[in-house]
Amino acid sequence: MAARILAVDDSPTILEMIKAILVAGGYEVITAADGQEALNTARAEKPDLILLDVMLPKLDGYRVCRLLKFDQNYKHIPIIMLTAKTEEQSMATGLRTGADQYLTKPIEPEVLLSSVAQELGKVAG
């Protein structure tokens, strides 16, 4: 059974691109376009992994990550932050809020698929 990934980005173009890469990689993809929708979808769907943008309307990615990682029901879900914020401080904040990985845009499809497989492998293993 294909792993289910929740991809979160407020840019429909980027979301479609990420979805296309993941579907081509054999994953099932659900999407959300803002932080609140991401939180609600994660809680309802319990995906195997979350790809999370940082700069989002309603709730930013850091807050979504923190809320999920500090909840016993969801803390096991790997979260990969995928963002245009390349500053070290942003990366440190992402990792401090509980992100398992912090990747920056633009991202090569191979790098994205490799990171996803790595995190899913930790869960399975």
Residue pairs with C-beta under 8 A, 6 or more apart in sequence:
2 26
2 27
2 28
3 27
3 28
3 48
3 49
3 116
3 120
4 27
4 28
4 29
4 30
4 45
4 47
4 48
4 49
5 22
5 27
5 28
5 29
5 30
5 47
5 48
5 49
5 50
5 51
5 116
6 29
6 30
6 31
6 32
6 38
6 41
6 42
6 45
6 47
6 49
6 50
6 51
7 15
7 18
7 19
7 22
7 29
7 30
7 31
7 32
7 51
8 15
8 31
8 32
8 33
8 35
8 37
8 38
8 50
8 51
8 52
8 53
8 56
8 61
8 64
9 15
9 18
9 31
9 33
9 53
9 56
9 82
10 33
10 34
10 53
10 55
10 56
10 57
11 53
12 33
14 53
14 105
15 31
15 33
18 29
18 51
18 82
18 112
19 29
19 31
21 109
21 112
21 113
22 29
22 51
22 112
22 113
22 116
23 29
24 109
25 109
25 113
25 116
27 116
30 41
30 45
30 47
32 38
32 40
32 41
33 57
34 56
34 57
34 58
34 59
35 56
35 57
35 58
35 59
35 60
35 61
35 63
35 64
36 58
36 59
37 58
38 50
38 52
38 56
38 59
38 61
38 64
39 59
39 64
39 67
39 68
41 47
42 50
42 64
42 68
42 74
42 77
43 73
43 74
46 74
46 77
47 77
48 77
48 78
48 120
48 123
49 77
49 78
49 79
49 80
49 116
49 119
49 120
49 123
50 68
50 77
50 78
50 79
50 80
51 80
51 82
51 112
51 116
52 61
52 64
52 65
52 79
52 80
52 81
52 82
52 99
53 61
53 81
53 82
53 83
54 60
54 61
54 62
54 81
54 83
54 85
54 90
54 94
55 61
55 83
55 84
55 85
56 64
59 67
61 81
61 83
61 94
62 93
62 94
62 97
63 97
65 79
65 81
65 94
65 97
65 98
65 99
66 97
66 98
68 74
68 75
68 77
68 79
68 98
69 75
69 79
69 97
69 98
70 98
75 98
76 123
78 100
78 101
78 119
78 120
78 122
78 123
79 98
79 99
79 100
80 99
80 100
80 101
80 102
80 103
80 115
80 116
80 119
81 94
81 99
81 101
81 102
81 103
82 103
82 104
82 105
82 107
82 112
83 90
83 94
83 102
83 103
83 104
83 105
84 104
84 105
85 91
85 104
86 104
91 102
94 102
95 102
100 119
100 122
101 115
101 118
101 119
103 111
103 112
103 115
